[in-house]
Amino acid sequence: MNEEFAKRKEHAALLASQYTSVKRFGEVLSIASFFLFFCLTFLNVWPHFQIENAWIIVSAAFIGMILADMFSGLVHWGADTWGGLSTPFVGKTFIRSFREHHLDPFQITRHDWIEANGDNCMLTVPALIVLSFVKISQDSKKEVFIVTFVTMVAFWVSLTNQIHKWAHTLKPPKWVAFLQDFKIILSRRNHQIHHHTPFDRYYCITTGWLNPLLGSIGFWKRMENTISWATGEKPRKDDAYWTVQQPN
């Protein structure tokens, strides 16, 4: 047991040491780009925020939260389950942090705002660039819904890792605890189900609303079985190496 603990600690230190200045610069650039294009998108949509469109905006925001939760689950599952540090582009810049997180779940609470949110902001920038300049017809409720919906998905995706960080924070701010208690965002109790080896369930980390449903239908296991059948790859093989466990 002591040997296993020492190995995990060694792996955690190695993964943490691979956070580079280049990665940091990319995160700063991603966050700056997110704020710029989110503001431009907001200004583009603002003229259409009228009383008669209130139901469209509210429904788009709610459905956007659900899709963001699903998207967070897919990304989380993909990074946890497949690939490794040698995977081109995403290995050392993205997958590394997922491996580190399973070794030390509280390390995320020590990440500053830039390190915690840079990657998620990067994912939203391409969509926000398009939304910033798309022309919305004055009388088209469909276009108002689509643009608002995609904007809200981008907004919640950008917040996902911050919400994830709060789910690991022992004493989050009172207003955050309120949102967690009322299941508006991911709660600590919901997320703790994921943090049991082999880390193969409850991947959604924005609101966590979809976790019980996807778990009940075996969604992730079915996805893994399909990919393993098609490619011969074994799920969580690389994660098992870093966390010193036998791959399933």
Secondary structure, 3 states (H helix, E strand, C coil): CHHHHHHHHHHHHHHHHCCCHHHHHHHHHHHHHHHHHHHHHHHHHHHHCCHHHHHHHHHHHHHHHHHHHHHHHHHHHHHHHCCCCCCCCCHHHHHHHHHHHHHCHHHHHHCCHHHHHHHHHHHHHHHHHHHHHCCCCCCCHHHHHHHHHHHHHHHHHHHHHHHHHHHHCCCCCHHHHHHHHCCCCCCHHHHHCCCCCCCCCCCCCCCCCCHHHHHHCCHHHHHHHHHHHHHCCCCCHHHHHHCCCCCC
